[in-house]
Amino acid sequence: MNDVDQLARLHQAVKELRTQVGARIVGQTETVDGMLTAILAGGHALLVGVPGLAKTLMVSTLAEALDLSFNRIQFTPDLMPSDITGTEIIEEDLTTGRRTFRFVHGPVFAQVVLADEINRTPPKTQAALLQAMQEHQVTVGGKTYPLAEPFFVLATQNPLEQEGTYPLPEAQLDRFMLELRVGYPTREEEELIVERTTGTRGGKVKPVLSAASLVEMQDLVRRIPVSKELVASAVRLARLTRPGDADAPGFIKEFIEWGAGPRASQYLVLGAKARAAMDGRPMADLEDVQTVARQVLRHRVVTNFAAEASDRSGDDIVRELVEGKKWMA
């Protein structure tokens, strides 16, 4: 199958995935498309929203539609790193009396891992995911264990409750390709949600893609061509978030403490490629970069006291930067 046929197949698969997820989830099309963007680009996503917006259900439904193995980890203050990665136990051979160590796999050994309320556990436990997210492998007791491909971490976070929570370190946040804001449904959507969830159970989901097919589509996304101008624009946009950059606008220097690193530039281009492929287009353009820009950058900028005093969030500042379009080549 050539790339043109594969692109048409990917475009059709995305439409079918949206339909299958829509059998259970009402609305939230932007969030679903964001998760698909991250998955096709081989990245991870952080879903931020208040309780009751079906964040967990969205992730589990998407895993089911992709026919991938799925594990949910409920992050709590007493969770330990070994509760995520697994641990070694001593086993005794009853015939010889010899004792040996055996590694018991933790819940991170799945193709889709839901890190539910990830900010409710201390940083030392959050760090147990770093190697898995970056290298798709886990090291325990001096031995390294590969994770099954494809591998994704889709995490949820509640932005309201602050007691008993631990802010995600910048190193952890940077591992997430996208931060997706999950908003309230419209009145019509909420009425439909109530009708569906208070009646007979339904919404069966049929698998659309196998793991092998998804890996092929990820490879296709990376082969989507981009112009040098697009790469230059993506790099310029990421660099403009850094207050020390000579070209950074005044509001960046005033309100931002630290800007986005090179991983943001990479994800801007990969996200643009994934968006083009999802639409069935053979080449990414600057509009694709603009579509994913806020989701890529909003969690990678660190605001200062002046921003807090002016009631300016990182998302507000990133939106102003992206919509200003001074980054476009």
C-alpha positions as CSV (number, residue, x, y, z in Angstrom):
1,M,0.0,0.0,0.0
2,N,1.5,3.4,-1.1
3,D,1.4,6.5,1.0
4,V,-1.6,8.0,-0.8
5,D,-3.7,4.9,0.0
6,Q,-2.4,4.8,3.6
7,L,-3.3,8.5,4.0
8,A,-6.9,7.9,2.8
9,R,-7.1,4.9,5.1
10,L,-5.9,7.1,8.1
11,H,-8.4,9.8,7.2
12,Q,-11.2,7.2,7.1
13,A,-10.0,5.6,10.4
14,V,-10.1,9.0,12.1
15,K,-13.7,9.5,11.1
16,E,-14.6,6.1,12.3
17,L,-12.8,6.7,15.6
18,R,-14.8,9.9,16.1
19,T,-18.0,8.0,15.5
20,Q,-17.2,5.2,17.9
21,V,-16.1,7.6,20.7
22,G,-19.3,9.7,20.0
23,A,-21.4,6.6,20.7
24,R,-20.5,7.2,24.4
25,I,-19.2,10.7,24.6
26,V,-21.4,13.7,23.8
27,G,-19.6,16.7,22.3
28,Q,-16.0,17.3,23.4
29,T,-14.9,17.1,19.8
30,E,-11.9,19.3,20.3
31,T,-10.6,17.2,23.2
32,V,-11.1,13.9,21.2
33,D,-9.3,15.4,18.2
34,G,-6.5,16.5,20.5
35,M,-6.1,13.0,21.9
36,L,-6.1,11.6,18.3
37,T,-3.5,14.2,17.4
38,A,-1.2,13.1,20.2
39,I,-1.7,9.4,19.5
40,L,-1.0,9.7,15.8
41,A,2.1,11.8,16.5
42,G,3.3,9.3,19.1
43,G,3.0,11.7,22.1
44,H,1.2,11.9,25.4
45,A,-1.7,14.2,26.5
46,L,-2.8,15.9,29.7
47,L,-6.5,16.5,30.1
48,V,-7.4,19.3,32.5
49,G,-11.0,19.9,33.6
50,V,-13.3,19.9,36.5
51,P,-14.9,16.6,37.8
52,G,-17.8,15.1,35.9
53,L,-16.8,15.9,32.3
54,A,-16.1,12.3,31.3
55,K,-12.3,12.7,31.0
56,T,-11.7,9.1,32.3
57,L,-14.5,7.7,30.1
58,M,-13.1,9.5,27.0
59,V,-9.7,7.8,27.5
60,S,-11.0,4.3,28.2
61,T,-13.4,4.6,25.2
62,L,-10.6,5.7,22.9
63,A,-8.5,2.8,24.0
64,E,-11.3,0.4,23.3
65,A,-11.9,1.9,19.9
66,L,-8.2,1.4,19.1
67,D,-8.2,-2.1,20.4
68,L,-5.3,-1.5,22.7
69,S,-4.5,-2.8,26.2
70,F,-5.6,-0.3,28.8
71,N,-4.7,0.2,32.5
72,R,-6.0,2.9,34.8
73,I,-3.8,4.2,37.7
74,Q,-5.6,6.2,40.4
75,F,-2.9,8.6,41.7
76,T,-3.1,9.1,45.5
77,P,-0.8,10.7,48.0
78,D,0.4,7.3,49.3
79,L,1.1,5.8,45.8
80,M,4.7,4.6,45.5
81,P,6.8,4.4,42.3
82,S,6.8,0.6,42.5
83,D,3.0,0.7,42.4
84,I,3.4,2.1,38.8
85,T,6.4,0.3,37.4
86,G,6.2,-3.0,39.3
87,T,8.5,-4.7,41.8
88,E,10.7,-7.7,42.3
89,I,9.6,-10.4,44.6
90,I,11.4,-13.4,46.0
91,E,10.2,-16.8,44.9
92,E,11.3,-20.2,46.3
93,D,11.6,-23.3,44.2
94,L,9.9,-26.0,46.4
95,T,11.9,-28.8,44.8
96,T,15.4,-27.3,45.2
97,G,14.9,-24.7,47.9
98,R,16.6,-22.1,45.7
99,R,15.3,-18.5,45.9
100,T,15.2,-16.2,42.9
101,F,13.9,-12.8,42.1
102,R,10.9,-12.4,39.8
103,F,9.7,-9.1,38.4
104,V,6.0,-8.5,38.7
105,H,4.9,-6.0,36.0
106,G,3.1,-2.8,37.2
107,P,0.1,-1.1,35.5
108,V,2.4,1.0,33.3
109,F,2.8,-2.1,31.2
110,A,-0.1,-1.4,28.9
111,Q,-0.5,0.4,25.6
112,V,-2.7,3.1,26.9
113,V,-2.1,4.2,30.5
114,L,-4.6,6.5,32.2
115,A,-2.9,8.4,34.9
116,D,-6.0,9.6,36.7
117,E,-5.6,12.8,38.8
118,I,-1.9,12.7,38.3
119,N,-1.3,15.7,40.5
120,R,-2.5,13.9,43.7
121,T,0.7,12.0,44.1
122,P,4.2,13.4,45.2
123,P,6.8,14.2,42.5
124,K,8.9,11.1,43.4
125,T,6.0,8.9,42.3
126,Q,5.2,11.1,39.3
127,A,8.8,10.6,38.2
128,A,8.2,6.9,37.9
129,L,6.5,7.7,34.5
130,L,9.4,9.8,33.1
131,Q,11.4,7.0,31.6
132,A,8.3,5.2,30.3
133,M,7.0,8.4,28.6
134,Q,10.4,9.3,27.1
135,E,12.0,6.0,26.3
136,H,9.1,3.5,26.3
137,Q,10.9,1.3,28.7
138,V,11.2,0.8,32.5
139,T,14.3,0.0,34.5
140,V,13.8,-1.9,37.8
141,G,16.6,-3.5,39.8
142,G,19.2,-2.7,37.2
143,K,17.2,-4.5,34.4
144,T,15.4,-2.7,31.6
145,Y,12.0,-3.9,30.4
146,P,10.6,-2.6,27.1
147,L,6.9,-1.5,26.8
148,A,4.6,-2.7,24.1
149,E,4.2,-0.4,21.2
150,P,2.3,1.8,20.7
151,F,2.5,3.3,24.2
152,F,0.6,6.4,25.4
153,V,0.1,8.1,28.7
154,L,-3.1,10.1,28.9
155,A,-3.3,11.9,32.3
156,T,-6.1,13.8,33.9
157,Q,-5.9,16.7,36.3
158,N,-8.5,18.7,38.3
159,P,-7.7,22.4,38.2
160,L,-9.9,23.3,41.1
161,E,-9.0,21.4,44.3
162,Q,-5.6,22.4,45.7
163,E,-5.5,20.6,49.0
164,G,-3.7,17.3,48.8
165,T,-2.3,18.0,45.4
166,Y,1.3,18.4,44.1
167,P,2.0,20.7,41.1
168,L,3.6,18.7,38.2
169,P,7.3,19.5,37.9
170,E,8.3,21.2,34.6
171,A,10.2,18.1,33.6
172,Q,7.0,16.0,33.9
173,L,4.9,18.6,32.1
174,D,7.4,18.8,29.2
175,R,6.9,15.1,28.5
176,F,3.2,15.7,27.6
177,M,2.9,16.7,24.0
178,L,-0.5,18.5,24.5
179,E,-2.4,20.0,27.4
180,L,-6.1,19.7,26.5
181,R,-8.7,21.8,28.3
182,V,-11.9,20.0,28.8
183,G,-14.8,22.4,29.1
184,Y,-18.4,22.3,30.1
185,P,-20.9,20.9,27.5
186,T,-23.5,23.2,25.8
187,R,-27.1,23.2,27.1
188,E,-28.1,20.9,24.2
189,E,-25.2,18.5,24.8
190,E,-25.9,18.4,28.5
191,E,-29.6,17.5,27.9
192,L,-28.5,14.7,25.6
193,I,-26.0,13.5,28.2
194,V,-28.7,13.3,30.9
195,E,-31.0,11.4,28.5
196,R,-28.4,8.9,27.6
197,T,-27.0,8.3,31.1
198,T,-30.4,8.0,32.9
199,G,-32.0,5.6,30.5
200,T,-31.0,2.1,29.4
201,R,-27.3,1.3,29.1
202,G,-26.0,1.5,25.6
203,G,-23.1,3.0,23.5
204,K,-21.2,-0.1,22.5
205,V,-17.8,0.6,20.9
206,K,-16.3,-1.4,18.1
207,P,-12.6,-1.6,17.5
208,V,-11.4,0.5,14.5
209,L,-7.6,0.0,14.5
210,S,-5.2,-2.7,15.7
211,A,-1.9,-1.9,17.4
212,A,0.0,-2.8,14.2
213,S,-2.1,-0.6,12.0
214,L,-1.7,2.4,14.4
215,V,2.1,2.0,14.4
216,E,2.0,2.1,10.6
217,M,-0.1,5.3,10.7
218,Q,2.3,6.9,13.2
219,D,5.1,6.2,10.7
220,L,3.0,7.7,7.9
221,V,2.5,10.9,10.0
222,R,6.2,11.3,10.3
223,R,6.6,11.0,6.5
224,I,4.2,13.9,5.9
225,P,6.3,16.6,4.3
226,V,6.7,20.1,5.7
227,S,8.4,23.1,4.2
228,K,11.4,24.8,5.6
229,E,9.3,27.9,6.2
230,L,6.9,25.9,8.4
231,V,9.8,24.5,10.4
232,A,11.3,28.0,10.8
233,S,7.9,29.4,11.9
234,A,7.4,26.6,14.5
235,V,10.9,27.2,15.9
236,R,10.4,31.0,15.9
237,L,7.0,30.5,17.8
238,A,8.6,28.4,20.5
239,R,11.6,30.8,20.8
240,L,9.3,33.8,21.2
241,T,8.0,32.3,24.4
242,R,11.4,32.8,26.0
243,P,11.9,36.2,27.7
244,G,15.6,36.1,27.1
245,D,15.2,35.9,23.3
246,A,16.0,39.1,21.5
247,D,12.8,39.0,19.4
248,A,10.5,38.2,22.3
249,P,7.6,40.7,22.5
250,G,7.3,43.0,25.5
251,F,4.4,41.1,27.1
252,I,6.5,37.9,27.1
253,K,9.4,39.6,28.8
254,E,7.0,41.2,31.3
255,F,5.0,38.1,32.3
256,I,7.0,35.0,31.5
257,E,9.7,33.6,33.8
258,W,10.7,30.6,31.6
259,G,9.7,29.8,28.0
260,A,9.2,26.6,26.1
261,G,12.2,24.4,25.2
262,P,13.1,22.6,21.9
263,R,10.7,19.8,22.6
264,A,7.9,22.3,21.9
265,S,9.3,23.0,18.4
266,Q,9.3,19.3,17.7
267,Y,5.8,18.8,18.9
268,L,4.5,21.9,16.9
269,V,5.8,20.3,13.7
270,L,4.6,16.7,14.6
271,G,1.2,18.1,15.7
272,A,0.9,19.9,12.4
273,K,1.7,16.7,10.5
274,A,-0.8,14.7,12.5
275,R,-3.6,17.3,11.9
276,A,-2.9,17.3,8.1
277,A,-3.0,13.5,8.0
278,M,-6.3,13.5,10.0
279,D,-7.8,15.8,7.4
280,G,-6.5,13.6,4.6
281,R,-4.1,16.3,3.3
282,P,-0.6,15.2,2.1
283,M,1.2,18.2,3.4
284,A,1.0,20.3,6.6
285,D,0.7,24.1,6.6
286,L,0.9,27.0,9.0
287,E,-2.7,26.7,9.9
288,D,-2.0,23.3,11.3
289,V,0.7,24.7,13.5
290,Q,-1.7,27.4,14.7
291,T,-4.3,24.8,15.5
292,V,-2.0,22.9,17.9
293,A,0.1,25.8,19.1
294,R,-1.8,26.6,22.3
295,Q,-2.2,23.0,23.3
296,V,1.6,22.5,22.8
297,L,2.7,25.7,24.5
298,R,0.3,26.5,27.4
299,H,1.8,24.1,29.9
300,R,5.4,24.9,28.9
301,V,5.5,28.5,29.9
302,V,6.1,29.6,33.5
303,T,4.5,32.9,34.5
304,N,6.0,35.3,37.0
305,F,4.5,37.4,39.8
306,A,3.7,40.2,37.4
307,A,1.4,37.9,35.5
308,E,-0.3,36.7,38.7
309,A,-0.8,40.3,39.8
310,S,-2.3,41.2,36.4
311,D,-4.5,38.0,36.5
312,R,-2.8,36.7,33.3
313,S,-2.5,33.0,32.9
314,G,0.0,31.2,30.8
315,D,-2.8,30.2,28.4
316,D,-3.8,33.9,28.0
317,I,-0.3,34.9,27.2
318,V,0.2,32.0,24.7
319,R,-3.1,32.9,23.0
320,E,-2.0,36.5,22.5
321,L,1.3,35.3,21.1
322,V,-0.2,32.8,18.7
323,E,-3.0,35.1,17.5
324,G,-0.5,37.9,16.9
325,K,1.0,35.8,14.0
326,K,4.4,37.6,14.2
327,W,5.9,34.1,14.3
328,M,4.8,33.2,10.8
329,A,7.6,33.1,8.2
